[in-house]
Amino acid sequence: MSILYENEVIYIQKEESQIPWLMIFTKKEYKEMSEVPQNIKLEIYTLLDVIEKEMLLYYTPDKINIASFGNYMPHVHWHIMARFSNDNYFPEPMWGVQQRETLLSLPSFEDFATRLSLTLSSKSLLNL
């Protein structure tokens, strides 16, 4: 997994998948979201908003999925996925039952990552 963005409290990495899928992690390993300091929560929610909007603009998916789980990895993290009605799992979650075998023709993830990095570095997250 490659890190796309990082600062002193969080990092964003790509999950290898058929669909565009990013994950936001806290650097400190908080077990529950309620343990995360308010300023870091605000940063996470701001990042979720920015990533969702960028995915919607760039990929025009049918749906964006945002989820926070931690049963296997008890470390606060969020998943942001651009979903398409013809992806392999839709409408199931990506870790659900595969519905079909298909190849998606999507715009370049590398171009999306560059675009997202520029957006994140050009603005103060708290002033977006």
C-alpha positions as CSV (number, residue, x, y, z in Angstrom):
1,M,0.0,0.0,0.0
2,S,1.3,3.4,-0.9
3,I,1.0,6.6,1.2
4,L,-0.6,9.4,-0.8
5,Y,-0.6,12.1,1.9
6,E,0.8,12.4,5.3
7,N,1.2,15.0,8.1
8,E,2.1,14.8,11.8
9,V,-1.2,13.1,12.9
10,I,-2.7,11.2,9.9
11,Y,-1.8,9.5,6.6
12,I,-3.8,8.4,3.6
13,Q,-3.0,5.3,1.7
14,K,-4.4,3.4,-1.3
15,E,-6.0,0.0,-0.9
16,E,-5.3,-2.2,-3.9
17,S,-8.7,-2.9,-5.5
18,Q,-10.7,-2.9,-8.7
19,I,-12.2,0.4,-7.5
20,P,-10.7,3.7,-6.3
21,W,-10.3,3.0,-2.5
22,L,-8.4,5.2,0.0
23,M,-8.0,4.8,3.7
24,I,-7.3,7.5,6.3
25,F,-5.3,6.4,9.4
26,T,-4.4,8.1,12.6
27,K,-0.7,7.9,13.2
28,K,-1.2,7.2,16.9
29,E,-3.1,3.9,17.3
30,Y,-6.4,4.9,18.9
31,K,-8.7,2.0,19.3
32,E,-11.9,3.9,19.1
33,M,-13.0,7.2,17.5
34,S,-14.1,8.5,20.9
35,E,-10.4,8.4,22.0
36,V,-9.2,10.7,19.1
37,P,-8.6,14.3,20.1
38,Q,-11.2,16.8,18.7
39,N,-8.7,18.5,16.3
40,I,-7.7,15.2,14.7
41,K,-11.4,14.2,14.4
42,L,-12.0,17.5,12.6
43,E,-9.1,16.8,10.3
44,I,-10.4,13.3,9.5
45,Y,-13.9,14.5,8.7
46,T,-12.5,17.3,6.5
47,L,-10.4,14.8,4.6
48,L,-13.4,12.5,4.2
49,D,-15.3,15.4,2.7
50,V,-12.4,16.5,0.4
51,I,-11.8,12.9,-0.8
52,E,-15.5,12.2,-1.4
53,K,-15.9,15.4,-3.5
54,E,-12.7,14.7,-5.5
55,M,-13.8,11.1,-6.2
56,L,-17.3,12.3,-7.3
57,L,-15.8,14.9,-9.7
58,Y,-13.0,12.7,-11.1
59,Y,-14.7,9.3,-11.3
60,T,-18.5,10.1,-11.4
61,P,-19.3,6.9,-9.5
62,D,-22.7,5.6,-8.7
63,K,-22.1,5.9,-5.0
64,I,-19.3,6.7,-2.5
65,N,-19.0,4.4,0.4
66,I,-17.4,5.6,3.6
67,A,-16.9,3.2,6.5
68,S,-14.9,2.8,9.7
69,F,-14.3,-0.7,10.9
70,G,-11.6,-2.0,13.2
71,N,-12.5,-5.6,14.1
72,Y,-9.3,-7.0,12.5
73,M,-7.2,-3.9,13.0
74,P,-8.2,-2.1,16.2
75,H,-6.6,1.2,14.9
76,V,-8.9,4.1,13.9
77,H,-9.1,4.3,10.2
78,W,-11.7,5.2,7.5
79,H,-12.3,3.7,4.1
80,I,-13.5,5.8,1.2
81,M,-14.5,3.9,-1.9
82,A,-15.9,5.0,-5.3
83,R,-18.5,2.4,-6.2
84,F,-19.9,1.6,-9.6
85,S,-23.1,-0.4,-10.3
86,N,-21.0,-2.8,-12.5
87,D,-18.0,-3.3,-10.1
88,N,-17.4,-6.9,-9.1
89,Y,-19.2,-6.6,-5.7
90,F,-21.9,-3.9,-6.1
91,P,-24.3,-3.6,-4.3
92,E,-22.4,-5.7,-1.7
93,P,-19.6,-4.2,0.3
94,M,-16.1,-4.8,-1.2
95,W,-15.5,-7.5,1.4
96,G,-18.9,-9.1,0.7
97,V,-20.1,-11.7,-1.8
98,Q,-18.7,-11.1,-5.3
99,Q,-21.6,-10.5,-7.7
100,R,-19.9,-10.7,-11.1
101,E,-16.6,-10.7,-12.9
102,T,-16.0,-7.5,-14.8
103,L,-13.3,-5.1,-15.9
104,L,-13.9,-1.5,-15.1
105,S,-12.6,1.1,-17.5
106,L,-11.7,4.0,-15.1
107,P,-9.6,7.2,-15.4
108,S,-6.0,6.9,-14.2
109,F,-5.7,6.5,-10.4
110,E,-2.2,8.1,-10.6
111,D,-3.8,11.2,-12.1
112,F,-6.4,11.2,-9.4
113,A,-3.8,10.8,-6.7
114,T,-1.8,13.8,-8.2
115,R,-5.0,15.9,-8.3
116,L,-5.9,15.0,-4.7
117,S,-2.3,15.7,-3.5
118,L,-2.4,19.1,-5.1
119,T,-5.8,19.8,-3.6
120,L,-4.6,18.8,-0.1
121,S,-1.3,20.6,-0.3
122,S,-2.8,23.9,-1.8
123,K,-5.3,24.5,1.0
124,S,-5.3,24.6,4.7
125,L,-7.6,21.7,5.6
126,L,-9.3,23.6,8.4
127,N,-10.1,26.5,5.9
128,L,-11.5,24.5,3.0
